[in-house]
Amino acid sequence: MAITLNNGFKMPLIGLGVWRMDGKDIKTLLFSAIKLGYRHFDCAADYKNEAEVGEALAEAFQTGLVKREDLFITTKLWNSDHGHVLEACKDSLKKLQLDYLDLYLVHFPIATRHTGVGTTDSALGDDGVLDIDTTISLESTWHAMEDLVSMGLVQSIGISNYDIFLTRDCLAYSKVKPAVNQIETHPYFQRDSLVKFCQKHGICVTAHTPLGGATANTEWFGSVSCLDDPILKGLAEKYKKTVAQIVLRWGIQRNTVVIPKSSKLERLEENIKVSDFELTKEDMDLIKSIDRSHRTNQPAVFWGVDMYA
C-alpha cells in the first residue's frame, strides 16, 4: 500500500518510526521489520540514533535483505540547524550511510540557537525558555531545503508540525511544493481541518503518534491514550482486531500515512497487518465522534514555551 506524492514519488502508507528506539536494539528491530514487510522508516536527527539506523541499513543492503531503492527513508532537520540546512542534511546522510534521502522534513517550524551541526540540543536561556533565533525565517529555511532537491541529495521535501497558516505560507513562497506535512493526529486529536487543507492542496499528511502516544507520551507528558477508549475497544471486538489495528486502519482510510513506533516484535507484526479489512462509513463516523482535541506530544515540557499556543 502506497500513496503517490505531488512530485510522483511513492510513499508506503505504513512506516516504522524510530523515535525513542534504543541504539542497541535498532539492528534487530529494523531487520525484523524489513522481514515483516516494512519498507518505510521514519528517522530524525533529534532521535540521536541515525548512526545505529545507518549501520543496520548498510548491513541489510550488503547482505541482500533488501535493496536501497525498495526503501523509503525519512529524516528531519532539527530546530538548531535551520541556518545550516546543507550541512545538517549531509551529516544525516553520513550517519545513515545513504547517498540520498527519500524525504527530508523541517522537524518543527521554529529556528533556535545553533549548537553545532548534528548536536540537536534545545538550547534554553537563563530564563528556562527556548532560545529562538529571530534572524532566520521559515522561508529562508525552505529555500535551503529546495536546494537539496536540485543537488540530488533529497528526492522529496516537506514540513512537520506546521498548522494551516504556516502551511499556507509555505505554499505561497515555495518553488518546490512541500510533499508532506507530518503532524500528530489520532482519534483523540483528529485535526480534520488541517488534514483537509493539506490534502486539498496536494500535500500528503503523515500521522506521527498515530496511536496517541500510549505509554511513552503518558510518561513524558502525562497524556491520555486513545487505545483505552471503550468505543475503539468495541470496534476491535467487532472486527476481531486489536485496538491499535483499528486506529491504524482509520488513519489509512483518512488517506494519511501512519508511522507507529514499537520496540516489540509482536507489535511490529500487528501494526502492519491492517490491509485485510475495512471500516464501514458508520464506524469511521463513530470514531470521528470521539475526538477530544487532545494533543499528546507537548515539547513545552522541555522548552519552557508552548509553540502551539
Rosetta blueprint (number, residue, H / E / L):
1 M L
2 A E
3 I E
4 T E
5 L L
6 N L
7 N L
8 G L
9 F L
10 K E
11 M E
12 P E
13 L L
14 I E
15 G L
16 L E
17 G E
18 V L
19 W L
20 R L
21 M L
22 D L
23 G H
24 K H
25 D H
26 I H
27 K H
28 T H
29 L H
30 L H
31 F H
32 S H
33 A H
34 I H
35 K H
36 L H
37 G L
38 Y L
39 R L
40 H E
41 F E
42 D E
43 C L
44 A L
45 A H
46 D H
47 Y H
48 K L
49 N L
50 E H
51 A H
52 E H
53 V H
54 G H
55 E H
56 A H
57 L H
58 A H
59 E H
60 A H
61 F H
62 Q H
63 T L
64 G L
65 L L
66 V L
67 K L
68 R H
69 E H
70 D H
71 L L
72 F E
73 I E
74 T E
75 T E
76 K E
77 L E
78 W L
79 N H
80 S H
81 D H
82 H L
83 G L
84 H L
85 V H
86 L H
87 E H
88 A H
89 C H
90 K H
91 D H
92 S H
93 L H
94 K H
95 K H
96 L H
97 Q L
98 L L
99 D L
100 Y L
101 L E
102 D E
103 L E
104 Y E
105 L E
106 V E
107 H L
108 F L
109 P L
110 I L
111 A L
112 T E
113 R L
114 H L
115 T L
116 G L
117 V L
118 G L
119 T L
120 T L
121 D L
122 S L
123 A L
124 L E
125 G L
126 D L
127 D L
128 G L
129 V L
130 L E
131 D L
132 I E
133 D L
134 T L
135 T L
136 I L
137 S L
138 L H
139 E H
140 S H
141 T H
142 W H
143 H H
144 A H
145 M H
146 E H
147 D H
148 L H
149 V H
150 S H
151 M L
152 G L
153 L L
154 V E
155 Q E
156 S E
157 I E
158 G E
159 I E
160 S E
161 N L
162 Y L
163 D L
164 I H
165 F H
166 L H
167 T H
168 R H
169 D H
170 C H
171 L H
172 A H
173 Y H
174 S L
175 K L
176 V L
177 K L
178 P L
179 A L
180 V E
181 N E
182 Q E
183 I E
184 E E
185 T L
186 H E
187 P L
188 Y L
189 F E
190 Q L
191 R L
192 D H
193 S H
194 L H
195 V H
196 K H
197 F H
198 C H
199 Q H
200 K H
201 H L
202 G L
203 I L
204 C E
205 V E
206 T E
207 A E
208 H E
209 T L
210 P L
211 L L
212 G L
213 G L
214 A H
215 T H
216 A H
217 N H
218 T H
219 E H
220 W H
221 F H
222 G L
223 S L
224 V L
225 S L
226 C H
227 L H
228 D H
229 D L
230 P H
231 I H
232 L H
233 K H
234 G H
235 L H
236 A H
237 E H
238 K H
239 Y H
240 K L
241 K L
242 T L
243 V H
244 A H
245 Q H
246 I H
247 V H
248 L H
249 R H
250 W H
251 G H
252 I H
253 Q H
254 R L
255 N L
256 T L
257 V E
258 V E
259 I L
260 P L
261 K L
262 S L
263 S L
264 K L
265 L H
266 E H
267 R H
268 L H
269 E H
270 E H
271 N H
272 I H
273 K L
274 V L
275 S L
276 D L
277 F L
278 E L
279 L L
280 T L
281 K H
282 E H
283 D H
284 M H
285 D H
286 L H
287 I H
288 K H
289 S L
290 I L
291 D L
292 R L
293 S L
294 H L
295 R L
296 T L
297 N L
298 Q L
299 P L
300 A H
301 V H
302 F H
303 W H
304 G L
305 V L
306 D L
307 M L
308 Y L
309 A L
